[in-house]
């Protein structure tokens, strides 16, 4: 079977048994999402609590390895358990899809047991190979080999932005990405060979390499066409419902509201069906190539007996219906906006769409006229133990001076000029910046930057000099350094402090008033858990309207942005002039993000 013929056969097989396939995919996703994932999250939190670990991040990796080795072992074991469950998930799907298509008449319970049995007899070497293989393949097959257990396997936006600024590294990563993508295509049959044919990891890799030797472009073409079908069908239905809702919005308010609930339900069902279609057809392609002789007869794609076909479709319809009942309630609240509150608008580094040099007083003055709730800015300690307003640890980028703040006195630094966005301004001391903010009646979100060169009493000096003024001005503080957070809660417990997290590994166990989260891995579970604990969540750095809207519907408490005017406009249109059609489109994007 070659090219389009194989793809057409896979699609026909899906539609002849769509009820059973959809039921299979929904059941495994519900089991993982409602049962397994919460258990994994609970165990992670329990490990952190028992070992008195406040948070997980790359910033405390060395401390964890040296001070909490037992916790590291426990977390590593938990990670292995997660990978074992991922293996079981795909074993379950492959067995189930193979059983439905070839009419082996296994029950779901038998499929379940087979998957467990296959996982139990997986040798250590093959399991370790599977981990490496899946890490390799995951970035290029996430649309087809997706798992709720791997929802946090994503690269934060700020890392990608940093890489784009370094052309050589960006080129190297691009070349590496192309090479890995080629390898992932050549090893695409490893998973079914390990699960269906019970081959060891290296053996499966060798056989997959041989099988794909002269068929690489055929695999690429099938994956491309399948992805195009899924994307096109989702996009077309989303926009058809959007235009329908636009019309309903122009009618009576009740008609628009009821129509929006209905359209959101239809959109949810459609996208779940498309997601099931993508996964099943992708796996059918792999299975058909792997065992061509089994799939050579037309009996494979003939229809099942009418009673069994109706039964399986009824099962799929019942599961979709149950899923839809919960959705209707959520949709009504979502569309009414009852779940949402207006977030604080926070200008990142005191600028609005490049209206000045970051962290300078002229930019602060201009931005304050746009009335953000807070202006976020950065502090470093200087050589003479003063505080200067500066983000970078080296002055070369903005001031053209190859020195760090700790190497210069405050007097030396404030004589320097910095250049950005076609503007020029003097570097400001914190006293000068704070005075300017007070004159503009502008509240601040102060980020305390730290280095290994800071004085031992840096935080104590900061509290002594500024605690009273910060409290009086209702300013907030945040920092990437957890020692700053814990130190402030001890020395100045009345100050509002937020801990900056660049990645959402697990929910932290801290006494911080809030968390400043990089928006890429921020999700509703994190926000809901924070609110349950009476802590706030700020999202950073959110510069595009779709991302701003997504953060609004995550119900974050504050949004840090370089584009303040756009953020304020997005908030105004969402809350003051809500459009059910617009919310429907946003919801569609959220569903697609969940399935990536």
Protein Blocks (a to p, Z undefined) as FASTA:
>chain_A
ZZjlmmmmmmmmmmmmmmmmmmmmmmmmmmmmmmmmmmmmmmmmmmmmmnopabdcfklm
mmmmmmmmmlmmmmmmmmmmmmmmmmmmmmmmmmmmmmmmnonopafklmmmmmmmmmmm
pcfklmmmmmmmmmmmmmmmmmmmgcfklmmmccdfklmmmmmmmmklmmmmmmmmmmmm
mmmmmmmmmmmmmmmnopafklmmmmmmmmmmmmmmmmmmmmmmmmmmmmmmmmmmmmmm
mmmmmmmmmmcfklmmmmmmmmmmmmmmmmmmmmmmmmmmmmmmmmmmmmmmlmmpmklm
mccdfklmmmmmmmmmmmmmmmmmmmmmmmmmmmnommpccdddddehhiaehiacehif
klmmmmmmnopabdcddddddfkopacddfbfbfklmnopacdfklpcfklmmmpccdee
hiacddddfklmmmmmmmnopacdddddddfkbcfklmmmmmmmmmmmmmmnopacddfb
lklmmmmmmmmmmbccddddfbdfbacddfbfbdcddfklgcfklmmmmmmnopacdddd
dfbfklmmmmmmnopabdcdfblmlmmmmmmmmmmmccfklmmmmmmmmmmmmmZZ
